Amino acid sequence: MVEAELRSIQIVTSPYTITFKKTPKYFTPGMFFDVAVEVVNPDGTPAERVPVVVDPGQVQALTTANGMAKLSINTEAREQRLTITARTNDPHITHERQASATMVALPYISPSNNYIHIGVDTAELKLGDTLKVALILKRQENHDNDITYLILSRGQLVKNDRFKTRGHILISFPVTVTKEMLPSFRIIAYYHTNGNEVVSDSVWVDVKDSCMGSLRLESSRPYPSYEPRKMFGLKITGDPGATVGLVAVDKSVYVLNNKHRLTQKKVWDIVEKYDTGCTPGGGKDGMGVFYDAGLLFESNTASGTPYRQELKCPALSRRKRAATIMDITTSLGICVGEPLEVIIRKEFFIDLRLPYSAVRQEQLEIKAILHNNSPDPLTVLVDLTEEEHVCSSAFKRGKYRQKVKMGAQTTQAVPFIIIPMKEGQYNIEVKAAVKDSLLSDGIIKKLLVVPEGVLVKSPQIILLDPTTKGVGEFSH
């Protein structure tokens, strides 16, 4: 006996949308290429555990909780153009309804055929995780080189270090995700060849949206549910000196509009608009990697990056910047904690199904809806109160009572017949009390009674003709 309303139902040809938003546009020839595929539902939410197939190679993977699937495909040393196709492979829908997308990646250009590739082993990270980073080298020289790596986040240098290769072709090291790396960070690695060429690569790593500080909201005395007009305590845990604001919203409001809620993801989305980088990683050449990562490179031996004429990227590869900026460099920034859901309900309550209006002398069936949320069966006494100019079983009695037995955690309808006798607005009141208990509830709703329609006679003359089986013309 509960009604619900679902809005924003979209008519689509596929239940998924697949994109390459976080896949680099350039690949390292002769090495594997990391493809990041994002799958979302029609409402824009991440699609979790959706099978994805990527060509070339028919590589398969499942999307994680953030809708991402990370796959690696092999490339050829002399490949000039890499066409990548990704499609969903959901066994529950037909082939025609699978989502697909295609992109083209171009090769990283090195005059000396020296390359470096940064490999990361996960598509989803959270604060405190340890990321395994692999630097894979492909060199034409056997000399030892110093390899430098930088970790950038929000336009700041978070960490840097240097390795001696000593003839190695693979260097592996761990990176622990810290709060300075939220909401995402870039790893840039490079080295100099004997011919003064700078060989470089970069990768963009996403981190699960969370607070830089700590903020937790919980009930001081947790219960499955609370009764209306009862007090309960809240426990807030956060960083010393932080200013905390609280807001309580009835969840039924979200049925009308769920688009403008403040979440931690929205906060980080604004912050990421000011990322100086332009791409998810990589670049067309050694200097292109630095340029696309938002860095300026100057050297007296190697070439440098071109100067930027404005803050934003020249291409439409990123979203338009906002007009305001948030200062998050000197504090822990804005933290939107996980909401605490509090269930407020009565063990027993009543609702009344009543039309807004009725015609005078029209017989109506109204229904009192009883809700028993308790774990025990109940015997309920339901009373319909007498109302002047409304004919019902309570007429000249003051009230009319029905006795109803209800099972545990059930809902039951109790019907009443009424006939409004006069125009106007009347109170329809129903009360319910649980036998041998203090549980009770009542409800009053207004019924508007309007006059019946006026009967208008319209005489007509019809000519009956037996030759046409009684059918003839008529006139007003």
N, C-alpha and C positions, 0 to 999 in steps of 0.2 A: 504493500500500500504506500510505497515511497516513490515519489516522482523525481526524476533527474533530467537535466538538460545538458546537451553536449553541443557546443558551437564550434565554429572554425573547422568544419569537416571539408577537407580538400579533395577535389576530384583529380586524380593523377593517373598516368599510364603505368607508373612503377612506384612501389612503396619506398624506394630508395633514390637518393641522389649521390653520385660519386664524383669526386673532384681530386685534382693533383695540387691543391693550394700549397702544400708544404713539401713538394718535391723540387729539388734543384733543377735548373734549366740546362745545366752543363754536366757532362760525365767525363770521367777520366778514362781515356782509351786503354783497352787491355786489362782493365780492372772491373770489379763488380760495381754496379750502380744501385744505390739505395733508393727505392721508390716508396714514398709515403702516400698512401691512399686514404682519403677521408670519406666515410659513408655516413649520411645523415637521413633521418626520417623526413616525411613531408612537412612536419612542423619545425624542422631545423634542429631537433635534438639528436645527439649521437646515436647511431645504430650499433648496438653491441652484438658480438658473436655472429656476425654476418660473414659467410664465406666469400672470399674475393680471389679472383684468378687474374694474373697479370701476364701478358705476352710482350716480348718473346720469352719462351721457356715454359709457359704454362705453370708459373710459380703460384702456389696457393697459400693463403693465410686466413686467419680469423681476425675480425676487428676487435679491439679492446673496448673498455668501458667508455673511452673518449671518442669512439667511432673511428679510430686510426688503425691501419694495418701497415706494417713496415715489411717490405720484401726486398730481396736483392736479386738482380739479374746480371748475367755476364755480358761483357761488351768485347768487341774485337779491337785489335790495336789500330787498324786503319779505317775504322768505321767513321763515316762522315756525317751520319744522321741516324738517330735512334728514335724510331717510332714505337711508342709504348701504348698499349691498350689495356685498360682495366675494366672488369665487369664483375658484378655480383653473381654468386652461384648458389642462391637460396633454393634448397630442394623443395620448398613449399609453394613456389610460384613457377609459372611457365617460363620458357625461354624468352618469349616476346616481352615479358614484364620485367626482365632483369635490367638493371641500370648499367650503363657503360659510359666510358669517357676515353678520350685519346689525347696524347700530348707528344710533342717532338722535343728531344734533347739534342744539343749540339756538343761537339767534343771540346775539351780543354786544349788549348793550343800551346805547345812548348817547342820552340825552335830546336832545342837540343834533345827532345824526346825524354826529358826527365819529368817524373810525376811523383806526386804524393797524394794519398787518399786517406781521409779520416773516416773510420768506421765506428759506429756506436751500436750497442746491442739491444736497445729497447725502444719501443714506441711510446711508452708512458712512464714518467718519473714523478715521484713526489718528494717533498722536502725530507731530507735525511737519507735518501737512497744513495747508493754508490753506483756510479756509471762506469762501465769498462770501456775505455777508449783505445782504439788501435790505430796506429799510424803505419800505413803500408807504403813502402818506397819502391819505385821503379826507376833505376838510375842507369845511365850509360857509363858512369865513372865508378871506380872502386875506392876513391878517396874518402876519408872520414869527413863528415860534415856535422856542423852543429844544427840541430833542429829545434826551433823555438815554437812554443805554442802559447797562445793567449786565450783567456776566457773573458768574454765581455757580456755584460747584462745592463740594460737600460742606459747605454752610453757610457758605462763605467768599466774600467779594467778591474776585474775581480781577482784574477790569478794569472801568473805567467811563470814559465820555467823553460829550461833548455836541456837537451839531451845530446850526447855524443853518439853517433851512429855506430862507429867501429865496425863497419862492414855489414851491419844488420839491415834486413829488408822489412822487418816488422818490429815495432816498438809498441808495447802495451803498458798502460798506466791507469789507475783508478782516479775518479773524480767524485768527491762527495758533494751532493747538492746542498747548498746552504741558502739561508734566507736572502743573501745578496744576489742569488741567481734567479729569483722569482721575477716575473712569471715565465721567463724563458732566457736562454743564454746562447751565445755563439762560441764555438771553438775554432780558432784560426791557427794553422800550423804552416811553417815555411822554412826553407833553407836556401842558401846561396850555392850555386854551382861554380866550378872553376872558371866558367865563361861569364861570370857576373850576372847570371840569370837568377831571378827569384822564382822558385817553384813553391806554390802554395795551394792550400785547399781550406775550405771552411764548411762547417755544418751548424745548422740551427737546431737546438734541442728544446722541446717544450716541457714544462713542468706543470703538474696538476695544480690548479688554482687553489691557493691556501693563503693564510695570513703570514706576514713576516713575523709578527709577534704571536702572542697566545690570547685567545678569547674563547671562553666556554660558558655556556648558559645551561643550567640544570636546576631541577627542583630539589629543594632541601629535603623534602620528604616525598619521594616518588610514589605515586599511586597510578593504577591503570586509568582512572578517571576521577573527576571532581564534580561536585554538585554546584549548581548555580548559587551565587551570592555567598559562597564559602571562600575563606582566605587560604592561600597557600604561599609558601616561601620560595624565593628564587636565590640561587647561589651563582654568583658571577666570578669567574676566575680569569684574570688578565694580567697585563704588564703593569708594574708600579707606575703611578702617575698618569695612566691613560684616562682619557675622558670617554665615558661609556654612555651611549644613548639606547633607550629601549622603546620599542613600539609593539603594540599588540593589535593584531588584525584578525577579524573573523574570516575563516577560510572561504566562506561562501562569497566573499567579495571577489575572490580570484575567479569565480565562475563568470563574472561579468567582464573582468579585465585582468589578465595575468601577464601583461606585457611590460609593465613599468616597475617591477620589483627590483630593489637594489640588492645585488648579489656581489660576491667577491669576484666572480668572472667579469661582470661589467666594469668593476674598478680596474682590473688588470687589462681589459680590452682598451680602456682609455689610455692607460700607461703605455701599452705597446704601440699606440699610434705615434709615439715619440721615439721609437727605436730608430736609430740612425741607419740601420741596415735596410736593404731593399729587397732581398731575395731570401729564400730558405737555405741558402748556402751555395758554395761553388762560385765559378766565374769563368769568363771566356779565356782568360790567361792569368799569369801571375799577378799582375796589377789589377785585373778585373775582380779577382777574389777580394782584395782589400777594399776596392771601391764599393762593391756590392755589400760588403760588411759594414760600410759606413766609416772606414778608416782612411787616413791619408798616409801614404808611404813616400818617403824621400830618402834618396841615397846618392852618394857621390860616384858610385860605380854602376848601379843598376838604374833602370828607368823608374819613374815615379808615377803615382796616380794623377789623373787630371783633377783640377780644382773644381769643387762644386760651387755653382753660382747661387744656389738656394738650399734651404734646409731639407726640403722634401725631395724624393727621388724623381728623376726626369720622366720615367714611364708610369703607366697606369697600373703598376704592379702592387700598389698598396693603397689603402684607403685614404680619403681626404683627412687632413689634420683638423683638429678642433681649434677653437680660438683661445682656449684657456689651458693652463698646465697645472698639474698637481705637484707640490713639493714633497717628494718622498725620499730625498737624499739625506735629510737631517733627522729623520725619525723613522718609526716603524710603519708610517703610512696609515691608510685607512684599512681597517679590518672589519669585514662583515662576517660575523660568526654564523655557525649553523643554527637554524631556527629550532626552538624548542616547541614541539607540538603538544598542546595540552587539550585533552578531551574533556569537554564539559557536557554532562548529561544527567538527566534524572533517571532513577531506577524505574519510575513509572510516570508517564505523561499522556496527555490526550490531545488530539487534533480534531478539527471539524471540517468536513467536506460540505461546502455550502456555495451555491451559485451567487454571483454578485447581485442579480435581480431576478424577479419572478413576476408573472402576470397574476393579477387578482383572481382568486378562486381557482388557481392552478394547483393541482396536487403535486407535491414535491417529495422526493425521498432524500433525506439528508443522512449523512453517515458520520458517526463519531468513531474516530480511529484511535484505538488503544494500543499503546506501546509498552511492553513489559521487557525491560532490560535486565531484570534481576535473574539470578540463576534458579529461582523457585517458581512453581506454578502459583497462580493467583486466582482468587475469586473476587470479582469486581462488581460493585453496585453502580450502575450508570443511571443518572437522573436527567430527564429533560424538563426544564423549568417552564411553567406556564407563562405565556405572553399574551397580552390583550390584543384582540383582533387577529389572532393566529390560532386556527383550529388544529388541535393535536390531541394525542392521548392524555396530555396533561391538563386539558380543558376542565375547569372547575375543580381540579384536584390540587393545584399548586405545583405538582410535579408528577412525572410518570417514571417509574423505575423498572430497569431491566437488570437481571442478574446474569453475569457472564463469567465463564471459567476460561482462564488463559493458561497456556503452557509457558514454560520457562523460555525467556528471550524470544518472544513471538509478538506478532502484530495481529490485531483482530478488528474487524469493522462491525459496528453496531448500528443498524438502520432505524430511522424514525420517519414517520409520514406526517407531513404538515400541510395545511392549506391556508394561505393568507387570505383574509376576508376583506381587507380594506387597504386602500392605497397609503403609502407612507414608508417610513424606515423603522424596522423593528429589530430588537435584540433577540438573537437565538442563543440560548445559554444551555450548555451541557456540563454536568459535573460528574466526576467519577471518584469513588473511594474504594480502597482495597479492604476487604473484610478482615477483621482481626489484625489491623495494621494501621500505622500512622500515615501511610502513603495515600495521597489524594491529589487531584488536579482538577482544573476547570477551565473552560474557554467560552468566550462570548464573541460572536461575530454578527455584523450588521447584514440585514436582508432588506434590499430595496424592492418594494412592491409597486408595480406600475399598472395602469388601467389596461384592460383588454382592448383589442382593436375594435373599431366600429364596423358593424356589418352593413355593407352597401349592396343593395339589390340592383342587378342589371338585367332587365327583361329582354329576351331574345325570341324572335319568331323563326321557327324552323319548318321547312316544307319537307314532309316525308313522302317519298315517291317509291311505290312498291316495285316499279320497273328497275330501279337502281338499288334494290335490296334495302330500301328504307333510308338510303343516304341522299341527302339533298342539300341545297344551299340554304344558308340562314343569313339573316340581317339583324342589325341592332335596332 
